[in-house]
Amino acid sequence: MSVEFRPRKPSEFANILRKRKWLILLPTIAIGLAIAYVVFRLPDVYESVTLIVVKPSTLPNSVVPTITEETLTRELTSISQVVTSRSSLQPLMEKYDLYHEERLRGEPMELLIDQMRKQIKVEVNTSRHEITNGFNITYRGRDPKSTQIVTAELASKYIDEQTKGTINAGTSAKQFIEEQVRSAKEELDTIDNQRLAYLQQNMNNLPSQSQALVGRLTGLHEEQKALIAEQGRLRDLGAAYRSQLGDITKSYEQEIVLAAENTTDPKTTQAWAELVRRRSELEASQQNLLAQYKAKHPDVVSNQLQIDSVKREQTQMIDDWKARIEERKQKLVKLTDPRILTLKTNIAMVDSDSDRTQKLLSETNAQIADLSERINAIPNAEVGLEAIDREYQTKKLNYDNLLAQQQKIVVGADAAKDQQGSGIQVVDPANLPERPVAPKRFFLTVAGFGVGMMLGLLLAIASELRSLFTIQTAEDAKHYTGLPVLASIPELLTSAEARAIPRRQKLAMAAGIATAIVTMPALVFVLRLTHVMEKFLL
């Protein structure tokens, strides 16, 4: 006959915990202290963030397309593979002495590179203060200054790679379209020469004015070639002037920035040093006051007001310095470089000549088209001439389309070279972290004591498991036999046995304490040897 297990009362479980309290407390203390020691020996980890956004193009979208979010994401993926490669990260690691202890331990460089790569995060930011198509670069390191510097260098690498890629792509596209235009021009010239040869061959089949028409047509073609060459020369001249204008404008803007920023930094002044000294003294005094009084104590409040006043003075000095820089920039911007005015005048003249040449070319093309129609109307040579004209128009349309594409590509390539097109730039420089972001020492310490307590509870349950399934008390006898308990006989011990029980308990406690004392350094050694806790630094 099977009997159901007797449920235990909370008081019985409390007795078990009280009976096995040292079996629970010792593992809790040993493991908790060992983990706490290892956790508090872990190095601090700091985080620095920089924001990079897409700089809008200074040219119309019809000339230089704007970088879309999809294109930015695709470029980021490609650039990230270059920036986070070993050839890029290892020089940074050696330059700023990163992972010094790991390298001294002889850990493989590939493992350290992979660990550093995990500390770098790139997140696309599509909405921040109405700024779109931007991304954050985050890096975590063990020293705040080197973390800031490495983050800044990573941002610089991203910008350099993006600029290099844009320039290379523009150069390749420019070379490709130039080859296509040259090939189309050769084909068009071949058809043109074939057409002229056909007219000359069929000279006798033309009406009486056919020879004069062909002569005029030949002259117009020569004039057309001269106008096309002149138009090309004017375009090249205009492009050269615009390139010079871009270089001079960029240099002038840099001169304005350097001249405007050439003001005394307030942080280098005696007044700033005095404020820093006063703030340090007030903050030290505040710590002492907080150790003696509560936060609402008048002395504490008064001292805090003085600290806030010093902070406001420092902020005001920085704001005044920035205002002076901005005011000086505005004054310098109003001064115009005469070289820029000269180049703009030259560009206007070249554009005017180009428009005039284009107008003459259009008129010449209209005359050529008119003569071609008159010659094509001649019955004897009409069929062959129309076939040549169709091929000529097809080649001419292809050539015009290629010229339009070439102009866009050349402008885009020059804009990328002169940094006038879309690109990326740093908006928020890498910040100097003030507080570590990892490890979470309090959380890890609490978790360590929790693990120790769980192990202690498991040991207590294992030691009492047999007694839970056997008859130990009068209630157990009543439950499992189904009979009433008439009387119970207490455990009878001799005086020697009674004296031995406390002695055994003390020996067991001493053994447990000794085991815990030995276990703590052993566990610390294992944790530091396996670097398990360092995984929580990520």
C-alpha positions as CSV (number, residue, x, y, z in Angstrom):
1,M,0.0,0.0,0.0
2,S,1.6,3.3,-1.1
3,V,1.3,6.4,1.0
4,E,1.5,10.0,-0.3
5,F,4.5,12.1,0.7
6,R,3.7,14.2,3.8
7,P,3.9,17.9,3.0
8,R,6.2,19.8,5.3
9,K,5.2,22.8,7.2
10,P,7.0,26.1,6.9
11,S,8.2,25.7,10.5
12,E,9.8,22.4,9.5
13,F,11.6,24.0,6.6
14,A,12.7,26.8,9.0
15,N,14.1,24.3,11.4
16,I,16.0,22.7,8.5
17,L,17.5,26.1,7.5
18,R,18.4,26.9,11.1
19,K,19.9,23.4,11.5
20,R,22.0,23.8,8.3
21,K,22.6,27.5,8.5
22,W,26.4,27.2,8.5
23,L,26.2,24.9,5.4
24,I,24.4,27.7,3.7
25,L,26.3,30.7,5.0
26,L,29.8,29.4,4.5
27,P,29.5,28.8,0.7
28,T,27.6,32.0,0.4
29,I,30.3,34.0,2.1
30,A,33.2,32.1,0.4
31,I,31.9,32.3,-3.1
32,G,30.5,35.8,-2.7
33,L,33.8,37.3,-1.3
34,A,35.9,35.5,-3.9
35,I,33.7,36.9,-6.8
36,A,33.6,40.3,-5.1
37,Y,37.4,40.4,-4.9
38,V,37.8,39.4,-8.6
39,V,35.1,41.9,-9.6
40,F,36.7,44.8,-7.8
41,R,40.1,43.9,-9.3
42,L,38.6,44.2,-12.8
43,P,39.7,47.3,-14.8
44,D,37.2,50.1,-15.4
45,V,35.8,50.3,-19.0
46,Y,35.0,53.7,-20.5
47,E,32.9,54.5,-23.5
48,S,33.3,57.4,-26.0
49,V,30.9,58.2,-28.8
50,T,31.2,60.4,-31.9
51,L,28.5,61.3,-34.4
52,I,29.2,61.5,-38.1
53,V,26.5,62.8,-40.5
54,V,26.2,63.2,-44.3
55,K,27.3,66.6,-45.4
56,P,24.8,67.8,-48.0
57,S,26.2,68.7,-51.4
58,T,26.7,72.3,-52.4
59,L,25.6,71.4,-55.9
60,P,22.0,70.7,-57.1
61,N,20.8,67.1,-56.8
62,S,20.5,66.9,-60.6
63,V,24.2,67.4,-60.9
64,V,25.5,65.4,-57.8
65,P,23.0,62.9,-56.3
66,T,22.5,63.0,-52.6
67,I,23.6,59.9,-50.6
68,T,20.6,57.9,-49.5
69,E,20.2,55.9,-46.3
70,E,20.5,52.6,-48.3
71,T,23.7,53.8,-50.0
72,L,25.1,55.0,-46.7
73,T,24.4,51.6,-45.0
74,R,26.0,49.8,-47.9
75,E,29.1,52.0,-47.8
76,L,29.3,51.7,-44.0
77,T,29.4,47.9,-44.3
78,S,32.2,48.1,-46.8
79,I,34.1,50.8,-44.9
80,S,33.7,48.9,-41.6
81,Q,35.4,45.9,-43.0
82,V,38.4,48.0,-43.9
83,V,38.5,50.1,-40.7
84,T,38.1,47.0,-38.4
85,S,40.6,44.9,-40.2
86,R,43.8,43.8,-38.5
87,S,46.0,46.1,-40.6
88,S,43.9,49.0,-39.3
89,L,43.4,48.0,-35.6
90,Q,46.8,46.6,-34.8
91,P,48.7,49.9,-35.3
92,L,46.1,51.6,-33.0
93,M,46.6,48.9,-30.4
94,E,50.4,49.3,-30.5
95,K,50.3,53.1,-30.8
96,Y,48.2,53.6,-27.6
97,D,49.4,50.5,-25.8
98,L,45.9,48.9,-25.7
99,Y,45.4,45.5,-24.0
100,H,48.8,45.8,-22.4
101,E,48.3,43.1,-19.8
102,E,46.8,40.6,-22.3
103,R,49.8,41.1,-24.7
104,L,52.2,40.6,-21.7
105,R,50.4,37.3,-21.0
106,G,51.2,36.3,-24.6
107,E,47.6,36.1,-25.8
108,P,47.3,35.7,-29.6
109,M,47.0,39.0,-31.5
110,E,44.0,37.7,-33.5
111,L,42.1,37.1,-30.3
112,L,42.9,40.7,-29.1
113,I,42.0,42.2,-32.5
114,D,38.7,40.3,-32.3
115,Q,38.1,41.6,-28.8
116,M,38.8,45.2,-29.9
117,R,36.5,44.7,-32.9
118,K,33.7,43.8,-30.5
119,Q,34.3,47.0,-28.6
120,I,33.6,49.1,-31.7
121,K,29.9,49.7,-32.6
122,V,28.5,51.6,-35.6
123,E,24.9,52.4,-35.4
124,V,23.0,54.3,-38.2
125,N,21.2,57.3,-36.8
126,T,18.3,58.4,-39.1
127,S,16.8,61.1,-36.8
128,R,18.6,63.3,-34.5
129,H,17.8,67.0,-34.3
130,E,16.5,66.9,-37.8
131,I,19.8,65.3,-39.0
132,T,19.3,62.3,-41.2
133,N,21.6,59.7,-42.7
134,G,24.1,59.9,-39.8
135,F,25.7,57.2,-37.7
136,N,27.3,56.9,-34.2
137,I,30.7,55.3,-33.7
138,T,31.1,53.9,-30.1
139,Y,34.3,52.5,-28.7
140,R,35.0,51.1,-25.2
141,G,38.4,51.1,-23.6
142,R,40.1,51.0,-20.2
143,D,41.6,54.5,-20.2
144,P,39.3,57.5,-20.8
145,K,41.9,59.6,-22.7
146,S,43.0,56.8,-25.0
147,T,39.4,55.8,-25.5
148,Q,38.6,59.3,-26.7
149,I,41.6,59.4,-29.0
150,V,40.9,55.9,-30.5
151,T,37.3,56.9,-31.1
152,A,38.4,60.1,-32.8
153,E,40.9,58.1,-35.0
154,L,38.2,55.6,-35.9
155,A,36.0,58.5,-37.0
156,S,38.9,59.9,-39.0
157,K,39.5,56.5,-40.7
158,Y,35.8,56.3,-41.6
159,I,35.9,59.7,-43.2
160,D,39.2,59.1,-45.0
161,E,38.0,55.7,-46.4
162,Q,34.7,57.3,-47.6
163,T,36.4,60.2,-49.2
164,K,39.0,57.9,-50.8
165,G,36.2,55.6,-52.1
166,T,34.2,58.5,-53.5
167,I,37.2,59.9,-55.3
168,N,38.3,56.6,-56.7
169,A,34.8,55.8,-57.9
170,G,34.5,59.2,-59.5
171,T,37.9,58.8,-61.2
172,S,37.0,55.4,-62.6
173,A,33.7,56.6,-63.8
174,K,35.3,59.6,-65.4
175,Q,37.9,57.4,-67.3
176,F,35.2,55.0,-68.4
177,I,32.8,57.7,-69.8
178,E,35.8,59.5,-71.5
179,E,36.6,56.3,-73.3
180,Q,32.9,55.8,-74.3
181,V,32.7,59.4,-75.6
182,R,35.9,59.0,-77.6
183,S,34.6,55.8,-79.1
184,A,31.2,57.4,-79.9
185,K,32.9,60.4,-81.4
186,E,35.1,58.2,-83.7
187,E,31.9,56.4,-84.8
188,L,30.1,59.6,-85.4
189,D,33.1,61.0,-87.4
190,T,33.2,57.8,-89.5
191,I,29.5,58.1,-90.4
192,D,29.9,61.8,-91.1
193,N,32.8,61.1,-93.4
194,Q,30.9,58.3,-95.0
195,R,28.0,60.6,-95.6
196,L,30.2,63.3,-97.2
197,A,31.9,60.6,-99.3
198,Y,28.5,59.3,-100.5
199,L,27.4,62.8,-101.5
200,Q,30.6,63.4,-103.4
201,Q,30.3,60.0,-105.1
202,N,26.7,60.8,-106.2
203,M,27.6,64.3,-107.3
204,N,26.5,63.7,-110.9
205,N,23.1,62.4,-109.7
206,L,22.3,65.5,-107.8
207,P,20.5,68.5,-109.3
208,S,22.4,71.5,-110.7
209,Q,22.7,73.0,-107.2
210,S,23.7,69.8,-105.5
211,Q,27.4,70.6,-105.8
212,A,27.0,74.0,-104.2
213,L,24.9,72.4,-101.5
214,V,27.5,69.8,-100.8
215,G,30.2,72.5,-100.6
216,R,28.2,74.5,-98.2
217,L,27.4,71.4,-96.2
218,T,31.1,70.6,-96.0
219,G,31.9,74.1,-94.8
220,L,29.2,74.0,-92.2
221,H,30.6,70.7,-91.0
222,E,34.0,72.2,-90.6
223,E,32.5,75.1,-88.8
224,Q,30.6,72.7,-86.6
225,K,33.8,70.9,-85.7
226,A,35.5,74.2,-84.9
227,L,32.6,75.3,-82.7
228,I,32.5,71.9,-80.9
229,A,36.3,72.2,-80.3
230,E,35.8,75.8,-79.0
231,Q,32.9,74.6,-76.8
232,G,35.1,71.9,-75.4
233,R,37.9,74.3,-74.8
234,L,35.5,76.7,-73.0
235,R,34.2,73.9,-70.8
236,D,37.6,72.8,-69.9
237,L,38.6,76.4,-69.1
238,G,35.4,76.8,-67.0
239,A,36.1,73.6,-65.2
240,A,39.7,74.7,-64.4
241,Y,38.4,78.1,-63.2
242,R,35.8,76.4,-61.0
243,S,38.4,74.0,-59.6
244,Q,40.7,77.0,-58.8
245,L,37.7,78.8,-57.2
246,G,36.9,75.8,-55.1
247,D,40.5,75.5,-53.9
248,I,40.8,79.2,-53.1
249,T,37.4,79.3,-51.4
250,K,38.3,76.3,-49.3
251,S,41.7,77.8,-48.4
252,Y,40.0,81.1,-47.6
253,E,37.4,79.5,-45.4
254,Q,40.2,77.6,-43.6
255,E,42.1,80.9,-43.1
256,I,38.9,82.5,-41.7
257,V,38.4,79.6,-39.3
258,L,42.1,79.6,-38.2
259,A,42.1,83.4,-37.8
260,A,38.8,83.3,-35.9
261,E,39.9,80.6,-33.5
262,N,43.3,82.3,-32.8
263,T,42.0,83.6,-29.5
264,T,43.1,82.9,-26.0
265,D,41.6,79.7,-24.7
266,P,40.0,80.5,-21.3
267,K,41.3,77.2,-19.9
268,T,44.9,78.5,-20.2
269,T,44.2,81.6,-18.2
270,Q,45.0,82.3,-14.5
271,A,41.3,83.0,-13.8
272,W,40.4,79.6,-15.1
273,A,43.1,77.9,-12.9
274,E,41.8,79.9,-9.9
275,L,38.2,78.7,-10.6
276,V,39.5,75.1,-10.9
277,R,41.4,75.3,-7.6
278,R,38.4,76.9,-5.9
279,R,36.0,74.3,-7.3
280,S,38.3,71.4,-6.1
281,E,38.5,72.9,-2.6
282,L,34.7,73.4,-2.5
283,E,34.0,69.8,-3.7
284,A,36.5,68.4,-1.1
285,S,34.7,70.5,1.5
286,Q,31.4,69.2,0.3
287,Q,32.5,65.6,0.7
288,N,33.6,66.3,4.3
289,L,30.3,68.0,5.1
290,L,28.2,65.2,3.6
291,A,30.2,62.8,5.8
292,Q,29.1,64.8,8.9
293,Y,25.6,66.2,7.9
294,K,22.7,65.4,5.8
295,A,22.1,66.8,2.3
296,K,19.6,69.4,3.6
297,H,21.9,70.8,6.2
298,P,22.5,74.6,5.8
299,D,26.2,74.3,5.5
300,V,25.9,71.6,2.9
301,V,23.4,73.6,0.9
302,S,25.5,76.8,1.1
303,N,28.6,75.0,0.0
304,Q,26.7,73.4,-2.9
305,L,25.5,76.8,-4.0
306,Q,29.1,78.0,-4.1
307,I,30.1,75.0,-6.2
308,D,27.2,75.8,-8.6
309,S,28.3,79.4,-8.8
310,V,31.9,78.4,-9.8
311,K,30.5,76.0,-12.4
312,R,28.4,78.8,-13.9
313,E,31.4,81.1,-14.0
314,Q,33.4,78.4,-15.9
315,T,30.5,77.9,-18.3
316,Q,30.2,81.6,-18.9
317,M,33.9,81.9,-19.7
318,I,33.6,79.1,-22.3
319,D,30.5,80.7,-23.8
320,D,32.1,84.1,-24.0
321,W,35.1,82.6,-25.7
322,K,32.9,80.9,-28.3
323,A,30.9,84.1,-28.9
324,R,34.2,86.0,-29.6
325,I,35.2,83.3,-32.1
326,E,31.9,83.5,-33.9
327,E,31.9,87.3,-33.9
328,R,35.4,87.3,-35.4
329,K,34.3,84.7,-38.0
330,Q,31.4,86.9,-39.1
331,K,33.7,89.9,-39.5
332,L,36.2,87.9,-41.6
333,V,33.5,86.4,-43.8
334,K,32.4,89.9,-44.8
335,L,35.9,90.5,-46.3
336,T,36.0,89.1,-49.8
337,D,39.2,87.7,-51.3
338,P,40.0,89.6,-54.6
339,R,41.2,86.3,-56.2
340,I,37.7,84.9,-55.7
341,L,36.1,87.9,-57.4
342,T,38.5,87.6,-60.3
343,L,37.8,83.9,-60.8
344,K,34.0,84.5,-60.6
345,T,34.4,87.2,-63.3
346,N,36.4,84.9,-65.5
347,I,33.8,82.1,-65.0
348,A,31.0,84.5,-65.9
349,M,32.9,85.5,-69.1
350,V,33.6,81.9,-70.0
351,D,30.0,80.9,-69.4
352,S,28.9,83.9,-71.6
353,D,31.3,82.8,-74.4
354,S,30.1,79.2,-74.0
355,D,26.5,80.3,-74.3
356,R,27.3,82.3,-77.4
357,T,29.3,79.4,-78.9
358,Q,26.4,77.0,-78.1
359,K,24.0,79.4,-79.8
360,L,26.2,79.5,-83.0
361,L,26.5,75.7,-82.8
362,S,22.8,75.4,-82.6
363,E,22.4,77.7,-85.6
364,T,25.0,75.7,-87.5
365,N,23.3,72.4,-86.7
366,A,20.0,73.9,-87.9
367,Q,21.7,74.9,-91.2
368,I,23.3,71.5,-91.6
369,A,19.9,69.9,-90.9
370,D,18.3,72.1,-93.5
371,L,20.9,71.4,-96.2
372,S,20.8,67.7,-95.4
373,E,17.0,67.7,-95.9
374,R,17.4,69.5,-99.3
375,I,20.1,67.1,-100.5
376,N,18.2,64.1,-99.3
377,A,15.3,65.2,-101.4
378,I,17.2,64.5,-104.5
379,P,15.5,61.4,-106.0
380,N,18.5,59.6,-107.4
381,A,20.5,59.4,-104.1
382,E,17.5,59.6,-101.6
383,V,17.4,56.0,-100.5
384,G,21.1,55.6,-99.7
385,L,21.4,59.0,-98.1
386,E,18.4,58.4,-95.8
387,A,20.0,55.2,-94.6
388,I,23.2,57.0,-93.8
389,D,21.3,59.8,-92.1
390,R,19.4,57.4,-89.9
391,E,22.6,55.8,-88.7
392,Y,24.1,59.3,-88.3
393,Q,21.2,60.5,-86.1
394,T,21.4,57.3,-84.0
395,K,25.1,57.8,-83.4
396,K,24.6,61.6,-82.8
397,L,21.9,60.9,-80.2
398,N,24.1,58.4,-78.5
399,Y,27.0,60.8,-78.6
400,D,24.9,63.7,-77.1
401,N,23.7,61.4,-74.3
402,L,27.2,60.4,-73.5
403,L,28.3,64.0,-73.5
404,A,25.5,64.9,-71.0
405,Q,26.5,61.9,-68.8
406,Q,30.2,62.9,-69.1
407,Q,29.4,66.4,-67.9
408,K,27.5,65.1,-64.9
409,I,30.3,62.6,-64.0
410,V,33.1,65.1,-64.5
411,V,31.2,67.7,-62.3
412,G,30.5,64.9,-59.7
413,A,34.2,63.8,-59.7
414,D,35.5,67.3,-59.4
415,A,33.0,68.0,-56.6
416,A,34.1,64.9,-54.7
417,K,37.8,65.9,-55.2
418,D,37.1,69.5,-54.0
419,Q,34.8,68.1,-51.2
420,Q,31.8,70.0,-52.6
421,G,29.6,67.0,-53.1
422,S,27.9,64.8,-50.5
423,G,30.2,63.4,-47.9
424,I,30.5,62.6,-44.2
425,Q,31.8,64.8,-41.5
426,V,32.1,64.7,-37.7
427,V,29.3,66.7,-35.9
428,D,29.9,65.6,-32.3
429,P,33.6,64.9,-31.7
430,A,34.6,62.0,-29.5
431,N,33.7,62.9,-25.9
432,L,36.1,62.3,-22.9
433,P,34.3,59.8,-20.7
434,E,34.0,60.8,-17.1
435,R,32.6,57.7,-15.5
436,P,33.2,54.0,-16.4
437,V,30.3,52.1,-18.0
438,A,31.5,48.7,-16.9
439,P,31.9,46.5,-15.0
440,K,28.7,46.6,-12.9
441,R,30.5,45.7,-9.7
442,F,27.5,45.9,-7.4
443,F,25.3,43.7,-9.7
444,L,28.1,41.2,-10.2
445,T,28.9,41.1,-6.4
446,V,25.2,40.5,-5.6
447,A,25.0,37.8,-8.2
448,G,28.1,36.2,-6.7
449,F,26.6,36.1,-3.3
450,G,23.4,34.7,-4.9
451,V,25.3,31.9,-6.6
452,G,27.0,31.1,-3.2
453,M,23.6,31.0,-1.5
454,M,22.1,28.8,-4.2
455,L,25.0,26.4,-3.8
456,G,24.5,26.4,0.0
457,L,20.8,25.7,-0.3
458,L,21.6,22.8,-2.7
459,L,24.0,21.4,-0.1
460,A,21.5,21.8,2.7
461,I,18.8,20.1,0.6
462,A,21.2,17.2,-0.3
463,S,22.1,16.7,3.3
464,E,18.4,16.6,4.5
465,L,17.0,14.7,1.5
466,R,17.2,11.3,3.2
467,S,15.4,12.5,6.3
468,L,12.5,13.9,4.2
469,F,11.7,10.4,2.9
470,T,12.1,8.6,6.3
471,I,10.1,8.6,9.5
472,Q,11.7,11.1,11.8
473,T,9.0,12.5,14.0
474,A,5.7,11.4,15.6
475,E,3.8,13.2,12.8
476,D,5.7,11.1,10.2
477,A,4.7,7.9,12.1
478,K,1.1,9.0,12.2
479,H,1.0,9.9,8.5
480,Y,2.7,6.9,7.1
481,T,1.1,4.2,9.4
482,G,-2.3,5.7,9.6
483,L,-2.4,4.9,13.4
484,P,-2.6,7.4,16.3
485,V,0.5,8.0,18.3
486,L,-0.1,7.1,21.9
487,A,3.3,8.0,23.3
488,S,6.8,9.0,22.2
489,I,10.1,8.2,23.8
490,P,12.8,10.9,23.5
491,E,16.3,10.1,22.4
492,L,18.3,8.9,25.4
493,L,22.0,9.8,25.5
494,T,24.7,9.0,28.0
495,S,26.7,11.9,29.5
496,A,29.6,11.1,27.3
497,E,27.4,11.1,24.2
498,A,25.8,14.4,25.2
499,R,29.3,16.0,25.6
500,A,30.5,14.6,22.3
501,I,27.7,16.2,20.3
502,P,28.8,19.9,20.8
503,R,32.4,18.8,20.3
504,R,31.5,17.2,16.9
505,Q,29.5,20.3,15.9
506,K,32.5,22.6,16.7
507,L,34.8,20.3,14.7
508,A,32.4,20.3,11.8
509,M,32.1,24.1,12.0
510,A,35.9,24.5,12.1
511,A,36.3,22.2,9.2
512,G,33.7,24.1,7.2
513,I,35.3,27.4,8.0
514,A,38.8,26.0,7.1
515,T,37.3,24.7,3.8
516,A,35.7,28.1,3.1
517,I,39.0,29.9,3.8
518,V,40.9,27.5,1.5
519,T,38.2,27.7,-1.2
520,M,38.2,31.5,-1.5
521,P,41.8,31.9,-2.8
522,A,41.5,28.8,-4.9
523,L,38.3,30.2,-6.5
524,V,39.9,33.6,-7.0
525,F,42.9,31.9,-8.7
526,V,40.6,29.9,-11.0
527,L,38.5,32.9,-11.9
528,R,41.5,35.1,-12.7
529,L,43.2,32.3,-14.6
530,T,40.1,31.6,-16.8
531,H,39.3,35.3,-17.1
532,V,35.6,34.4,-16.8
533,M,34.6,37.7,-15.2
534,E,36.3,39.7,-18.0
535,K,33.5,38.6,-20.3
536,F,31.2,41.0,-18.3
537,L,33.4,44.0,-19.5
538,L,31.8,43.8,-23.0
